[in-house]
Amino acid sequence: MLVRSKAPLRLGLAGGGTDIANYYNRFGGYVLNATIDMYAYCTIEPTDNGLVEFIAADLNKKEEYPSTEVLSLSSVLPLHTGIYNRIVSDFVKKPLSFKMTTYSDAPAGSGLGSSSTMVVAIIKAYEEWLNLPFGEYDIAANAYRIEREDIGLAGGKQDQYAATFGGFNFMEFYDNERVIVNPLRLKRWIRNELESSLVLYYTGVSRESANIIKEQIQHTEKGDTKNIESMHEMKNQAIFMKEALLKGDFKGFSNCLIHGWLAKKNAASSISNIFLDELYQYALDNGAESAKISGAGGGGFMMIYCNPCRRISLINALKEKQQGMVLTPSFTETGTQAWTIYNN
């Protein structure tokens, strides 16, 4: 028997950063995001050899443990061991024996929520294998607890919910761990137009999002006026962008992208740098109308909006920059999925 799962990566369209606890606990956070046809994957093969084997194929990392109820939290594959410990302690109450293989379509530090998406994919595989009683909110909430509490990684909350629910979502974050996911019912022509207008450019620079987020948290906790006002503006842009998308107002969408990126840059000094600013200007000089870094900032993927008629010339110009990679993703409507193969 084999159990497989996958979870979609996401584009952060607006409001990213307001899903960090020290902000939304005080002010409430709003985030608009959409999942794309890039995924994190997990396969579980149950065994009876008394071992737990983790293989991160894309990272070329592998670890093996004796099957026990608690594994030492690994510095090599902390997500894998952290999820195992939570699943066993809270739900299974006994050691498990299996081989797990994971990989992602995007590199770590890409700004597409790859780490949290992997956590969701792994939890979904456990749910399928062990018949666990999880709803969508349960999967996302457990993924968040594992990353933020068990492993201690700084970060926001949108990625776990985007990977679990899938599609276009306007998310609300409040104190007492209250989350509301509002799916957007975009008309098909609006989805098609937006999909035809976006280009993803991988900067070739992977970054530690946790370090950038720690800087944002420090500013917010100190009551830094510039930081807090920037976060308020990012939250407002999520509202404006939601309205623009629902109405098919693409000029409004592009303006929100511009204002959201400017506000985000003011939230922490490490969000942008000379390289990213020059890349942003290069995109504008070659047909882009607006752009932003997806995720925490500092590197990863730049999401670029342009007139579809200028998309090819923009792509060709971006390809001339040797260090990067150009992608044209499609939007997806489905969140994390799992299935079982019995005749392997």
N, C-alpha and C positions, 0 to 999 in steps of 0.2 A: 504493500500500500504506500502511496505517496500523497501527501497533502501539499497543495500549492496555493499561493496567494499573490496578489499584487495590489498596489495602492498608487493612485496617480499623484504626480508632483503638481505644484501649483505656481501660478503667477500672482504675486501680490500687487493688486492694482492700486489700492489706496488705503490709507489708515494704518499700515504696518508700523508697529512700534507702540501703538495704543493698546495692543493686546498683551503688554507686559504688566505683571501683577501690581507693581508699585504705582503704576499710573491708573489702570482701570479700577483698582480698589478705591481710589479717591475720586476719580472723575468719570469713570465708565469709558469703555473703548469701543470704537466702530472700525471694522475692517471689511473691505471688499476684495474678494479674490476669485480666481477661476482655475479649475484643474485642466491640465493639458495631457496630450498623449505621450507622456514620458512617465515611467513607473519605477517603483521599488518592488523587488520580487523576493519571495521566500518559498523554499521547499523544505518540508519536514519528512524524513524517512524514519519511522519508528524502528527501533532495534531491540534486541534482547541481550546485548553484550555488556550491560552495566556501565555504559559510557555515555557522555554527552559530548558531541562533536559539533563545533561551529566552524563553518567555512564561509568567509566573506570573499567570494570569488573576484569581485571587482577590485578589492583592496589587496588581494594576494596575501590574506591573513588567515590563520587557522589556529584553533585552540581545542584541546581535548581535556575533559575532566572525568573523574569517577562520578557515577550517578549518585548525587546526594540531594538533600532537600535545600541546601544553601550552597551556592557556588561563590568562590571568592570573586569580588567585583573586579573584572579584568581591566587593565589599562590598555590592552590591545583591542578588545572588542567589548567595551563597557555596555553598549546597548544590548547585546545578545545575552550577557550574563545578568544584567539588571532585569530584563524582561522575564527571564527564566525564574529568577528569585521571586518576583511579584506573582507570577502565575502559580507557582507551586505553593507559596505561603498563603495566598488569599483564596485559591480555588481548588487546587488538586490535592494538597496536603500529603503528597508522597513524591519520592524521586521519580524522574522520568529518564528514559533511555532512548536516544534518537540521534540522527545526524541532520543538521540544519545547514542549508546552503542559501546564501543571500547575494544579491547584486542589484545595482541601481543603474538606470539610464543616464544619470547625472552624477558628476563627481561631488564629493563632500565639499562644502563651502561654496556651492554653486549659487546660492540665493533662491533656490527653488523649493526649499524645505525638505531636502533629501534625507536628513537624519531623522526628523520626526515622521516623515513618510515611511521610512524603513521600519520604525517602531510600530506604526499602524499595521503595516503588512505582516510583521512577525506576530503581533497579537491576533490578527485575523486568522493566520494559519493555526495558531493554538486553539482559537475558538472552533474552527472547523474540525480539527483533530479530536479535541477533548469534549466537544459538544457543550461549550460554555454558554451561559445564558446572557449574552451581551447584546444590547442594542447599540445603535450608532453613537449615542452620547456616552455610553459606557466605554466603548473602545477608545474614543477620543480622550475622555477624562483619565482613563488608566494610562494611556500613552503619555499624557502630560505629567501625571504624577511620577511615572517612572523616570522620565528625563529630568524633571526639575527637582523632585524631592529625593528619589532613590539614588540617582547618579549625580545630581548636583550641577547639571548644566544650565547656565543662564539662557533665557530665551522667552519668546512669547508663546501664544496659545493658538494662533490661527492655523498653523500647519497641521496639527493633529486633527482638527475638525475639517479642514479642507480635504485632506487625504481620506478621511472616513466617509464624508457625505458626498463629495464630488460635485462638479458643476459650478455654476456661478452662484456665489453666496454672499449675502450681506450679514456679517456676524456682529453680535453685541456681547460685550464682556463687562461683567459687573462684579461687585464684591460678593463675598460668600460663595465664590466659585460658580456663580450663575452665568450660564452661556445660552444665548438664543441664536440659532442658525436659521436665517431666512433665505430660502432658495429664491433666486430671481427667475421669473418666467419671461425670458427675453424672446422676442419674436425671431423667427429663423433668419430673416434677412439682416437683422441687427447682428446676430452671431456671425453670419457669413461675412458681413462687411468688416467687423472688427478683426476676424481671423485673417482676412485678406490684407489688413492694414498693419499687422504687427510683424516685427522681425526680432528674433532673439540673437544677441551676440555674446558669446562666451569670451570674457576678457582674457582668459588664460590665467587669471589670478584667483587662486583659492584663498579664502580667508576664514579666520576663526570668528564666526558670528557671535559667540559667547563673549569675546573680549569687547566687541563693539557695543553689545547690549549692556555689559557691565558699566561702560562709560555712561550710557543713557540713564541707567538706573541711578548711578551716583549723582548725576545732575538733578534728576527728579527728586531724590531723597533730600538733597540740599536745598530744594526749593528754588533752583535756578530759574529765574523768570524767563529768560530766552528759551531754555529747553521746554518749559511747560507751555509757553505760548506756541512754540513750534508743534508740540504734540496736539494741542487744541486745534491748530490749523489743519494738521494731517487728518484728524478726526472729521472736521468739517468737510474736507475734500472727499472723504469716503461717502458722505451723504450726497454731496453735489454730483459725484461721479455715478452713484447709483441712479439718481434721477436722470442724468444725461443718457446713460445706457438704456434705461427703460423707455425713453422717448426717442432713441435713435439720434441723439444730438452729439455728433462726433466732434464737432468743434469744441463743444463743452467738455467732452471726454478728454480731448487733447489739452485743453486749458487746465483741467484738474490734474493731469499728469505733470504738467510744468509746475504748478503751484505746490503740489504734493512733494515733488522732488526738492524744490527750494526749501520747503519747510523741513523736510527730513534732514537735509544737509546742516541745518541749524541745530539739530537735536544733539549731535555729537561730532567732534572734530574728525574722528576716524571714519566717518561714513563716506566721505569723498576724499579725493587727493588729486594731485596735478595730472596724473595719468588718466583718471576717470573724467576729469573736467575737459581734458583735451580730446578724449574719445567722444564725449557728448557733443562738443563743438564740431568735430569731424563728421559725426552723423548728421547734424543740422546742415552743414555745408554740402552734404551729398544727398539731400532730399528728405531727411527726417523733419517732422513737424514738432515732435516732442519725444522725450525719453526719460527713463529712470532706471536706477539699479533695482533689481528684484531682490527682496530680502533685506538683511540688516545693513548692507552696504560694504564698502571697502574693496569690492571685487565681485567675482561671480558673473552672473548674466546681466546684461543691460537689455531692457525691454524698450524697443524703439517703435514709435508710431509714425506712419507715413501715408501719403496718398497711394492707394494700390497701384496706380499707373506708374509710380516712381519706385516701386518696391524692388524691381529687378536691378535698376541702376544703383540703388542703395546697397543691395546685397553684393553686387560686383565690387563696389567701392570698399565695402567692409572686408571682402575677401582679399583685397590687396594688402591689408594689415596682417602681417605674417603670424602674429602671436595668438590670434583669436580663431573662433569657429562660429559660423552662421547657421541658425536653425529657423525653420518656419513651422512651428507647432500648430496642431489643431486642438480645439477645445473638446473636452469630454464631459459627459453628463452623469457618469456612474462613479461612485466612490469605490472603496476597497472591496475586493471580491476574493472568494476562496472556493476551491473545488478539490475533490478527492479522486485519485486514480487507483483502481483496485487491481488492474491487470498489468503491473509494470514488470 
